[in-house]
Amino acid sequence: MNQEALPNEVIDAARKLRNEGARPLKPAEGLAIAQRLRAGAMSANKGLTEYLVDFVHDELGPHVTTPDPDVKSAFWSHVVENHPHLEENETLSNEYIAGAYTAAQPEGSTRFLEGTRGGRELAALRLWDKAVQDGLSLDEEEGRALASAAWSALSQEYAIATQSEAAIFAGSLAPWSVAYQTELPELRTGTGLDNIHFMYPVPERDLEGLLPETQALLSEDRVRAQIHHMRYEDPDAKRARTAEAGYVDLTMLRSLTTPEAQRAAVLDACARVAQLDGRTADVERLTAEVLSLRIEQARETPAAEDEVEREAPPAEEQTPKASAPAVSTHGQYLPGVTVNARTGPAPLESLTLPTPEKAAVSAHAFLPGVVPQVKPIAAPAVNSTPTAAPPAPEQSRDAGMGV
């Protein structure tokens, strides 16, 4: 079942549950509940929150179990939006959807937390009601924290007791929700990922701009049961770790250009969640797949020089460039002439030669392929100082190219 297929009769029944919701308490009624809670905390010599959480685990927890291991358990978070049967701008809490859906199933086949005995008894304490919070001398934030702690404790007991299918009434999960922080960790290690099913599809806004393969991956129930897409920091270290482990930055994900890279980023978050859960086998499997995907991505990514070569214009379109002068180990030696620096020039013979022609040929013997031009050579004066021969290029120590 998904959001589009949710029967309109269920929506109508959920809307009726909402409209018939409990009336606000009178101040005196709220004060009476607050006094009972205060008295219990004092008797147990505990703080109010500690007392209430222990009370839920010890007294109410046993009443959210089921004798039938095959019964389906409904879970909910946030509100349902954009259902075709809802009025424009209407929202409806998934608490009412889960209740209406459970009531529409064959008797005894499905349950939801607020419908169990433990859920009814905790609801009777009206912890969300302002009259109770005023009776406990709590401001809005303190009252909300107390109610959340109590319901989180009961939700944990409810999730632990789930042995069969878990039906999640939510599109995407907020990292601060009881469903993500408390219920899903217990479900993943209890009934298992294969038994967790979402009743609504992933919101389209979360899938926009992603490759089709990644959209399919993010729509898998196993993946949805582990990750979220909202950056969230919590002052509580444990809650912060839980939120950080499953966070997938959709902007970052969209910036990755291949299915392999996007899949690796998603599965990396799943591996972090599995690590927190203590699901060793899943950690090993996911880590191996992420590593394989990244190796494959690196293999398929062209090297920088290949990119440059691909982007360069064809040879016939390139502008011809002037040839660089040949360079010897001494810098520019003779422009246009290639010098083998390993060999060096042949030793010069004495310049006292019979004829100018023989002198020219001999002096240029170390330049093969160069045609000497014969010019008259003036004989040196008897008393003039002999001209020193040009130094030979130093021998290259390079055993390779010799340049």
C-alpha positions as CSV (number, residue, x, y, z in Angstrom):
1,M,0.0,0.0,0.0
2,N,1.2,3.5,-0.7
3,Q,-0.2,7.0,-0.1
4,E,-2.1,7.2,-3.4
5,A,-3.7,3.8,-2.7
6,L,-4.7,4.6,0.9
7,P,-8.5,4.1,0.8
8,N,-10.6,7.3,1.1
9,E,-12.6,5.5,3.8
10,V,-9.5,5.4,6.0
11,I,-9.0,9.1,5.5
12,D,-12.6,9.8,6.4
13,A,-12.3,7.7,9.6
14,A,-9.0,9.4,10.5
15,R,-10.6,12.8,10.1
16,K,-13.4,11.6,12.4
17,L,-10.9,10.5,15.1
18,R,-9.2,13.9,14.9
19,N,-12.5,15.7,15.3
20,E,-13.5,13.6,18.2
21,G,-10.2,14.1,20.0
22,A,-10.1,14.5,23.7
23,R,-11.3,17.9,24.9
24,P,-8.8,20.1,26.7
25,L,-8.6,19.5,30.5
26,K,-9.9,22.0,33.0
27,P,-7.2,23.5,35.3
28,A,-8.4,21.4,38.2
29,E,-8.3,18.2,36.2
30,G,-4.8,18.9,35.1
31,L,-3.7,19.8,38.6
32,A,-5.1,16.5,39.9
33,I,-3.0,14.5,37.4
34,A,0.1,16.6,38.2
35,Q,-0.3,15.9,42.0
36,R,-0.5,12.2,41.4
37,L,2.7,12.3,39.4
38,R,4.5,14.4,41.9
39,A,3.5,12.1,44.7
40,G,4.8,9.1,42.9
41,A,8.1,10.7,42.2
42,M,8.5,11.7,45.8
43,S,7.6,8.2,47.0
44,A,10.2,6.7,44.7
45,N,12.8,9.4,45.6
46,K,13.3,10.2,42.0
47,G,13.1,13.2,39.7
48,L,9.9,13.6,37.8
49,T,11.3,12.5,34.4
50,E,13.2,9.6,35.8
51,Y,10.2,8.4,37.7
52,L,7.9,8.7,34.8
53,V,10.2,6.9,32.4
54,D,10.8,4.1,34.9
55,F,7.0,3.9,35.5
56,V,6.4,3.5,31.7
57,H,9.0,0.8,31.3
58,D,8.0,-1.2,34.4
59,E,4.2,-0.7,34.6
60,L,3.0,0.1,31.1
61,G,5.6,-1.7,29.0
62,P,4.2,-5.2,29.6
63,H,0.8,-4.0,28.2
64,V,2.1,-3.2,24.8
65,T,3.1,-6.7,24.0
66,T,1.0,-9.2,21.9
67,P,0.5,-12.9,22.4
68,D,0.4,-13.4,18.6
69,P,3.8,-13.0,17.0
70,D,2.2,-12.6,13.5
71,V,0.2,-9.5,14.3
72,K,1.1,-6.5,12.3
73,S,2.2,-3.3,14.2
74,A,1.5,0.2,12.9
75,F,3.9,3.0,13.6
76,W,3.5,6.6,12.6
77,S,5.3,10.0,12.5
78,H,4.4,13.5,11.5
79,V,1.4,14.2,9.3
80,V,0.0,13.0,5.9
81,E,0.1,15.7,3.2
82,N,-1.1,16.1,-0.4
83,H,-3.4,13.0,-0.3
84,P,-6.0,13.3,-3.1
85,H,-8.8,13.0,-0.6
86,L,-7.6,15.8,1.7
87,E,-9.0,19.2,1.3
88,E,-6.7,22.0,0.1
89,N,-4.0,22.9,2.7
90,E,-5.4,20.2,5.0
91,T,-3.0,18.1,7.1
92,L,-3.9,15.1,9.1
93,S,-1.8,13.5,11.8
94,N,-0.6,10.1,11.0
95,E,-1.6,9.0,14.5
96,Y,-5.2,9.1,13.3
97,I,-4.3,7.5,10.0
98,A,-2.7,4.6,11.8
99,G,-5.6,4.3,14.1
100,A,-8.2,4.3,11.3
101,Y,-6.1,1.9,9.3
102,T,-5.8,-0.6,12.2
103,A,-9.6,-0.4,12.8
104,A,-10.3,-1.3,9.2
105,Q,-8.2,-4.5,9.3
106,P,-9.5,-7.9,10.3
107,E,-9.9,-8.0,14.1
108,G,-6.7,-9.0,15.9
109,S,-4.5,-8.8,12.8
110,T,-3.1,-5.3,13.3
111,R,-2.3,-3.1,16.3
112,F,-1.1,0.5,17.0
113,L,0.5,1.9,20.1
114,E,-2.2,4.2,21.2
115,G,-4.7,1.4,20.9
116,T,-2.9,-0.9,23.3
117,R,-3.7,-1.0,27.0
118,G,-0.3,0.6,27.8
119,G,-0.9,3.3,25.2
120,R,-4.4,4.1,26.6
121,E,-3.1,4.4,30.2
122,L,-0.3,6.7,29.2
123,A,-2.6,8.8,27.1
124,A,-4.9,9.2,30.1
125,L,-2.1,11.1,31.9
126,R,-2.5,13.9,29.2
127,L,1.1,14.9,29.4
128,W,0.7,17.1,26.3
129,D,-2.1,19.1,27.8
130,K,-1.2,22.5,29.1
131,A,-3.3,22.1,32.2
132,V,-1.1,19.1,33.3
133,Q,2.1,21.0,32.5
134,D,0.9,24.0,34.4
135,G,0.1,21.8,37.4
136,L,3.6,20.5,37.3
137,S,5.0,24.1,37.1
138,L,6.6,23.3,33.7
139,D,6.9,25.8,30.8
140,E,6.0,24.7,27.3
141,E,9.5,23.4,26.4
142,E,9.9,21.5,29.7
143,G,6.4,20.0,29.4
144,R,7.1,18.9,25.8
145,A,10.4,17.3,26.9
146,L,8.6,15.3,29.7
147,A,5.8,14.1,27.4
148,S,8.3,13.1,24.7
149,A,10.5,11.1,27.2
150,A,7.5,9.2,28.4
151,W,6.1,8.3,25.0
152,S,9.6,7.5,23.7
153,A,10.0,5.0,26.5
154,L,6.7,3.3,25.7
155,S,7.4,3.4,21.9
156,Q,10.7,1.5,22.6
157,E,8.8,-1.2,24.5
158,Y,6.2,-1.4,21.6
159,A,9.0,-1.7,19.0
160,I,10.8,-4.4,21.0
161,A,7.6,-6.4,21.2
162,T,7.1,-6.2,17.4
163,Q,7.9,-9.6,15.9
164,S,6.2,-9.4,12.5
165,E,5.6,-6.7,9.9
166,A,6.0,-3.1,10.9
167,A,3.9,-0.7,8.9
168,I,5.4,2.8,8.9
169,F,2.9,5.6,8.3
170,A,5.4,8.3,7.2
171,G,6.8,9.7,3.9
172,S,10.2,10.7,5.2
173,L,11.5,10.6,8.7
174,A,12.7,13.5,10.8
175,P,15.9,12.7,12.7
176,W,14.5,14.1,15.9
177,S,11.3,12.0,15.8
178,V,10.6,9.1,18.1
179,A,10.1,6.9,15.1
180,Y,13.7,7.6,13.9
181,Q,15.5,7.9,17.2
182,T,13.8,5.1,19.2
183,E,11.5,2.8,17.2
184,L,13.5,2.1,14.1
185,P,16.7,1.1,15.8
186,E,14.8,-1.5,17.8
187,L,12.9,-2.7,14.7
188,R,16.1,-3.0,12.6
189,T,17.7,-5.3,15.2
190,G,14.5,-7.0,16.2
191,T,12.0,-7.9,13.5
192,G,14.6,-7.0,10.9
193,L,14.9,-4.7,7.8
194,D,12.9,-7.1,5.6
195,N,9.8,-6.7,7.8
196,I,9.8,-2.9,7.8
197,H,7.4,-1.4,5.2
198,F,6.5,2.2,4.5
199,M,2.9,3.0,3.7
200,Y,3.7,6.1,1.7
201,P,6.1,6.7,-1.1
202,V,9.2,8.9,-0.8
203,P,8.2,12.6,-1.2
204,E,8.9,13.7,-4.8
205,R,10.8,16.7,-3.5
206,D,13.4,14.3,-2.1
207,L,13.9,12.5,-5.4
208,E,14.1,15.5,-7.7
209,G,17.4,15.9,-9.6
210,L,18.6,12.4,-8.7
211,L,19.5,9.7,-11.3
212,P,16.8,7.1,-11.8
213,E,18.9,4.3,-10.2
214,T,19.3,6.5,-7.1
215,Q,15.6,7.3,-7.0
216,A,14.9,3.6,-7.0
217,L,17.5,3.0,-4.3
218,L,16.0,5.7,-2.0
219,S,12.6,4.2,-2.5
220,E,13.6,0.8,-1.1
221,D,12.1,0.2,2.4
222,R,15.4,-1.2,3.7
223,V,17.2,2.1,2.8
224,R,14.3,4.3,4.1
225,A,14.4,2.5,7.4
226,Q,18.0,3.7,8.0
227,I,18.6,7.1,6.4
228,H,17.1,10.6,6.6
229,H,17.7,13.9,4.6
230,M,17.6,16.6,7.3
231,R,20.7,18.1,8.9
232,Y,20.1,18.0,12.7
233,E,22.3,18.5,15.8
234,D,21.1,17.5,19.2
235,P,22.7,18.5,22.5
236,D,22.3,14.9,23.6
237,A,25.4,13.0,22.4
238,K,23.6,9.7,21.7
239,R,20.8,11.3,19.8
240,A,23.3,13.4,17.8
241,R,25.2,10.2,16.8
242,T,22.0,8.5,15.7
243,A,21.1,11.5,13.6
244,E,24.5,12.0,12.1
245,A,25.0,8.4,11.1
246,G,21.9,8.2,8.8
247,Y,22.2,11.7,7.3
248,V,22.4,11.8,3.5
249,D,22.9,15.3,2.1
250,L,20.6,15.5,-1.0
251,T,22.5,18.5,-2.4
252,M,25.8,16.6,-2.2
253,L,24.1,13.5,-3.7
254,R,22.8,15.5,-6.6
255,S,26.3,16.8,-7.3
256,L,27.6,13.3,-8.0
257,T,27.3,12.5,-11.6
258,T,27.3,8.7,-11.8
259,P,24.9,6.0,-10.4
260,E,27.9,4.3,-8.8
261,A,29.0,7.4,-6.9
262,Q,25.4,8.2,-5.7
263,R,24.9,4.6,-4.7
264,A,28.1,4.5,-2.7
265,A,27.2,7.7,-0.8
266,V,23.8,6.2,0.2
267,L,25.2,2.8,1.2
268,D,27.9,4.5,3.2
269,A,25.2,6.1,5.4
270,C,23.5,2.7,5.7
271,A,26.8,1.2,6.8
272,R,27.2,3.9,9.5
273,V,23.7,3.1,10.8
274,A,24.5,-0.6,10.8
275,Q,27.6,0.1,12.8
276,L,25.6,1.9,15.5
277,D,23.1,-0.9,15.5
278,G,25.7,-3.5,16.0
279,R,24.7,-5.4,12.8
280,T,28.2,-6.6,12.0
281,A,27.3,-8.7,8.9
282,D,25.5,-5.7,7.3
283,V,28.5,-3.5,8.1
284,E,30.9,-5.9,6.3
285,R,28.6,-6.3,3.3
286,L,27.9,-2.7,2.9
287,T,31.5,-1.6,3.4
288,A,32.6,-4.1,0.8
289,E,30.1,-2.9,-1.8
290,V,31.0,0.8,-1.1
291,L,34.6,0.0,-1.6
292,S,33.9,-1.9,-4.8
293,L,31.8,1.0,-6.2
294,R,34.5,3.5,-5.5
295,I,37.2,1.4,-7.1
296,E,35.1,1.0,-10.1
297,Q,34.3,4.7,-10.2
298,A,38.0,5.5,-10.0
299,R,38.8,3.0,-12.8
300,E,36.2,4.6,-15.1
301,T,37.1,8.2,-14.3
302,P,39.4,9.4,-17.1
303,A,42.8,10.7,-16.1
304,A,43.4,14.4,-16.3
305,E,45.7,14.1,-19.3
306,D,43.1,12.1,-21.2
307,E,40.6,14.8,-20.5
308,V,43.0,17.4,-21.9
309,E,43.7,15.3,-25.0
310,R,39.9,14.8,-25.6
311,E,39.3,18.5,-25.2
312,A,42.1,19.6,-27.6
313,P,41.1,20.5,-31.1
314,P,42.0,18.1,-34.0
315,A,45.5,18.4,-35.3
316,E,44.5,20.1,-38.5
317,E,42.6,22.8,-36.6
318,Q,45.4,23.6,-34.2
319,T,47.5,26.7,-34.9
320,P,51.0,25.7,-36.0
321,K,53.7,26.7,-33.5
322,A,57.2,27.7,-34.2
323,S,59.7,24.9,-33.5
324,A,61.6,25.4,-30.3
325,P,65.4,25.6,-30.8
326,A,67.3,22.5,-29.9
327,V,69.0,22.8,-26.6
328,S,72.2,21.1,-25.4
329,T,73.5,20.6,-21.9
330,H,74.9,24.2,-22.2
331,G,71.6,25.8,-23.3
332,Q,71.1,27.0,-26.9
333,Y,74.1,25.6,-28.7
334,L,73.5,25.8,-32.5
335,P,70.0,26.7,-33.6
336,G,68.5,24.2,-35.9
337,V,71.2,21.6,-35.2
338,T,70.6,18.6,-32.9
339,V,73.5,17.8,-30.6
340,N,74.2,14.4,-29.0
341,A,75.6,15.5,-25.7
342,R,76.7,12.0,-24.8
343,T,79.1,11.8,-27.7
344,G,80.5,15.3,-27.7
345,P,82.6,16.9,-30.5
346,A,85.4,15.2,-32.2
347,P,88.8,16.6,-31.2
348,L,90.0,19.4,-33.4
349,E,93.1,19.0,-35.4
350,S,95.7,21.7,-35.6
351,L,94.6,24.8,-37.4
352,T,98.0,25.0,-39.1
353,L,96.8,23.2,-42.2
354,P,98.1,23.3,-45.7
355,T,95.0,24.9,-47.3
356,P,91.8,26.7,-46.2
357,E,89.6,24.0,-47.7
358,K,91.1,21.2,-45.6
359,A,91.0,23.3,-42.5
360,A,87.3,23.9,-42.9
361,V,86.4,20.3,-43.5
362,S,88.5,19.1,-40.6
363,A,87.2,21.7,-38.2
364,H,83.6,20.8,-38.9
365,A,84.0,17.0,-38.9
366,F,82.0,16.8,-35.7
367,L,78.9,18.2,-37.4
368,P,77.7,15.4,-39.7
369,G,75.3,16.5,-42.4
370,V,76.4,20.2,-42.2
371,V,77.8,21.4,-45.5
372,P,80.8,23.6,-44.7
373,Q,81.2,26.9,-46.5
374,V,84.8,27.5,-47.5
375,K,86.0,30.9,-46.7
376,P,89.5,32.2,-46.8
377,I,91.3,31.9,-43.5
378,A,93.8,34.5,-42.7
379,A,97.1,33.1,-41.5
380,P,97.9,34.3,-38.0
381,A,100.7,36.6,-37.5
382,V,103.9,35.2,-36.2
383,N,103.9,37.1,-32.9
384,S,100.1,37.1,-32.2
385,T,98.6,35.1,-29.3
386,P,97.0,31.8,-30.4
387,T,93.2,31.7,-30.1
388,A,91.8,29.3,-27.5
389,A,89.7,26.4,-28.8
390,P,86.0,26.6,-27.7
391,P,85.2,24.4,-24.7
392,A,83.7,21.0,-25.4
393,P,80.1,20.5,-24.1
394,E,80.1,18.6,-20.8
395,Q,79.2,15.0,-21.0
396,S,75.7,14.2,-19.9
397,R,75.3,11.8,-16.9
398,D,71.9,10.8,-18.1
399,A,72.0,7.2,-19.4
400,G,68.6,7.7,-21.1
401,M,67.6,10.3,-23.5
402,G,70.8,12.4,-23.5
403,V,69.1,15.8,-23.6
